[in-house]
Amino acid sequence: MSVRPPQSFRQSQQDRNGFNVLEYELMSERADSLGRHGLKVEAALADLKAWTPERQSAEERERLLNEASDAVWAFFIQREICGLRNNRDAIQRYGIPNEVIARLGAMRK
């Protein structure tokens, strides 16, 4: 008489053919989150680029720089979560200024 292990111990058909619904959903959510962070970066950089010394104060520029650096920092973290370790392509694509990059991860008072 042969004995079969319980069905719960067997590898499912989904695992064998490489399709895992949960992993698919997680990857989809990561990609969606990365896209949302990218939109935030674009908006923050557009606000910074729209700053003019004639109409706005230096304090306003500091605030815009801080907001842009926070958005870029969160975007870089999300990219790392997605497995994208090199940020040079994102810096070029979004045109992130050096003054924003210099503030990444800095704690403000």
C-alpha positions in Angstrom: 0.0 0.0 0.0 1.4 3.4 -1.0 1.0 6.5 1.2 0.6 9.9 -0.3 1.4 13.0 1.7 -1.4 15.4 2.4 -2.4 17.9 -0.3 -1.3 20.8 1.9 2.3 19.6 1.7 2.4 19.3 -2.1 3.7 22.1 -4.2 0.8 23.8 -5.9 0.4 24.1 -9.6 0.8 27.8 -9.4 4.3 27.5 -7.9 5.4 25.1 -10.6 4.3 27.2 -13.5 5.8 30.4 -12.1 2.5 32.3 -11.7 2.0 33.4 -8.2 -1.0 35.8 -7.7 0.3 37.4 -4.5 3.7 38.1 -6.0 2.0 39.6 -9.1 -0.1 41.9 -6.9 2.9 43.0 -4.9 4.9 43.8 -8.0 1.9 45.7 -9.4 1.6 47.8 -6.2 5.4 48.5 -6.1 5.2 49.8 -9.7 2.1 51.9 -9.0 3.8 53.4 -5.9 6.9 54.1 -7.9 4.8 56.0 -10.5 3.1 58.0 -7.8 6.4 59.0 -6.3 7.7 60.0 -9.7 4.7 62.3 -10.1 5.4 63.9 -6.8 9.1 64.5 -7.8 8.0 66.1 -11.1 5.5 68.4 -9.3 8.1 69.4 -6.6 10.8 70.1 -9.2 8.3 72.1 -11.4 7.5 74.3 -8.3 11.2 74.8 -7.6 11.8 75.7 -11.3 8.9 78.2 -11.3 10.5 80.1 -8.4 11.6 83.7 -9.3 13.5 86.1 -7.1 11.4 89.0 -8.1 8.1 87.5 -6.9 9.1 85.2 -4.1 11.4 85.3 -1.1 14.6 83.4 -0.3 12.7 81.6 2.5 10.2 80.3 -0.1 13.1 78.9 -2.2 14.4 77.1 0.9 11.0 75.6 1.5 10.8 74.5 -2.2 14.3 73.0 -2.0 13.4 71.1 1.1 10.1 69.8 -0.4 11.9 68.7 -3.6 14.7 67.0 -1.7 12.1 65.1 0.5 10.2 64.0 -2.6 13.4 62.9 -4.4 14.6 61.1 -1.2 11.3 59.1 -0.9 11.5 58.4 -4.7 15.0 57.0 -4.4 13.9 54.8 -1.4 11.0 53.5 -3.4 13.3 52.7 -6.4 15.6 50.7 -4.1 12.6 48.8 -2.7 11.8 47.9 -6.4 15.4 46.7 -6.9 16.6 49.7 -8.9 19.9 50.6 -7.2 21.4 53.1 -9.6 19.8 56.5 -9.5 21.8 58.2 -12.2 19.2 57.5 -14.8 16.4 59.0 -12.6 18.6 62.1 -12.0 19.0 62.6 -15.7 15.4 61.8 -16.6 13.9 64.1 -14.0 16.6 66.8 -14.3 17.2 66.8 -10.6 19.4 69.8 -9.7 22.6 69.3 -7.7 21.4 71.5 -4.9 18.5 69.1 -4.4 20.8 66.1 -4.5 23.0 67.7 -1.9 20.1 67.9 0.6 19.0 64.3 0.2 18.5 62.6 3.6 19.4 65.8 5.6 17.5 66.3 8.8 16.2 69.9 9.3 15.6 71.6 12.5 
